[in-house]
């Protein structure tokens, strides 16, 4: 069983609405300055091109190489994270460290275009040691109690 929510279909619907004129670029290119800063300096480049830049430039959606590439950032949220709630994951080892240390939290992955400010939540994943396969409910409860007293 997967504990990931994929938002690609919702993203396609937003892009379709932009193409159809139901949304303006100002409505979808509204990245918060902190997200833009984090994406610029700590984001992981992807092989995907920005859909808004493709549309506004009138480029072929499949073959364009001049369109800016999207960057992904992953943010961690959960009550067990305490002061680390809202932490930006800088590399995969950072996420693994949190998964071993905390029983339950969510990792939110956002794509962002540094050029136009397009940003979209692309996935949400349930993480933590209590969500590992084979980890039974009694063990999860015990570990949550132990971690809450730390």
Secondary structure as GFF3:
##gff-version 3
##sequence-region A 1 150
A	DSSP	beta_strand	4	6	.	.	.	ID=ss1
A	DSSP	alpha_helix	8	19	.	.	.	ID=ss2
A	DSSP	alpha_helix	25	28	.	.	.	ID=ss3
A	DSSP	alpha_helix	33	42	.	.	.	ID=ss4
A	DSSP	beta_strand	44	49	.	.	.	ID=ss5
A	DSSP	alpha_helix	51	57	.	.	.	ID=ss6
A	DSSP	beta_strand	69	77	.	.	.	ID=ss7
A	DSSP	three_ten_helix	79	84	.	.	.	ID=ss8
A	DSSP	beta_strand	87	89	.	.	.	ID=ss9
A	DSSP	alpha_helix	92	101	.	.	.	ID=ss10
A	DSSP	beta_strand	105	112	.	.	.	ID=ss11
A	DSSP	beta_strand	119	127	.	.	.	ID=ss12
A	DSSP	three_ten_helix	129	131	.	.	.	ID=ss13
A	DSSP	alpha_helix	137	148	.	.	.	ID=ss14
###
